[in-house]
Amino acid sequence: MSIALFLLNLIFAPQTALLPPSPNHSVTYTIVAPPVITPRAVTLQPGSYSANLPKQLPHYTVTATVYTPDVRQTDSEPFITADNSRIPRNHSSKTRWVAVSRDLLKHWGGPLKYGDQVRVSGLSDELDGVYVIHDTMNRRHRHCIDVLVNEREIRGRMTRDDFGLWKGVRITKVSASEAWNEG
């Protein structure tokens, strides 16, 4: 036997099966019921539990629009964002990238920075969700976000009155633990 097999047998000893009881010995089995769990009342002192609750993150109410990586809607390099990320040419709305106005970015005195994740709600069922900040809007915009979408996915919908411009959209910076749970 090689040394490796010897060590494997020594560390991981083979399990032997238990033999069934012989016919001349009687076997008695005892069935134990699982413990009963009953609810109990808990008294909380005012203020004692607030330290364990997550901190309420601030939210901002903004106007939201959608954009595609097109020279007419961006600058001369439509597939390169302000933080130097590259938008994949075959991206979809699942990419979940967003541009924010400068007043919301930390570089210009705002609360957010590139790479932050924000929860956007108030657009539509298919567009609401968590987005990553990768781009900056033109300096003329204030309290606005621009959601990156694929032109093929929105074709024909931009002419509708209820698609492409939303007022009263709520964005909230996502904490690291919440982003991890988002899946």
C-alpha positions, 0 to 999 in steps of 0.5 A, a space after each residue: 500500500 502506498 503512503 498516500 493510501 495509508 494516510 487517507 485510510 488513517 485520516 478518513 477511516 472507512 465507515 462500517 455498517 451496523 449489522 441488523 439485530 439478530 433474531 434472538 434479541 429483541 429491539 425496542 425503539 423509543 420515539 421522542 416528540 420534538 420540543 414544543 415552542 411556545 411564544 412568550 411576551 417580551 417587554 421592550 424598554 423605550 429607546 433600548 432597541 433603537 440602537 440595533 435598528 438600521 439607520 434610516 438613509 436619506 432619500 432624494 426626490 428627483 426628475 428621471 429620464 432615460 438615455 441611450 449611448 448615442 452621440 445626440 444624447 451624450 458627448 462625442 464618446 457615447 460608450 465611455 461614461 464619466 467614471 471611465 467605464 465602458 458601456 457594452 455595445 450589446 447592453 440591456 436594461 439589466 445593466 442598471 447604470 445611471 447618470 446623475 446631475 452634478 448637484 448630487 455628486 460628491 465632487 460638486 458638493 452632493 451626497 453621492 459618488 461614482 460607484 455608489 448604488 442607489 435604489 430608484 423607485 417611481 419609474 415603472 415596474 420594469 425600471 425600478 430597482 438598484 442602479 450603480 452611478 457611472 455617469 454625469 449629466 450635463 451641467 444644466 440639470 439639477 436634481 435629475 437622474 438619467 437611466 441607461 436603457 437599450 434603444 431596442 428595448 424602448 423603441 416605440 415607447 418614447 412617443 407615449 406620454 407616460 414613458 421617458 420622463 418621470 417627476 417625483 422619483 425617489 432615490 435612496 443610497 443603498 447600504 453595503 449590506 442591503 446591496 448584498 441582500 439584493 442578490 
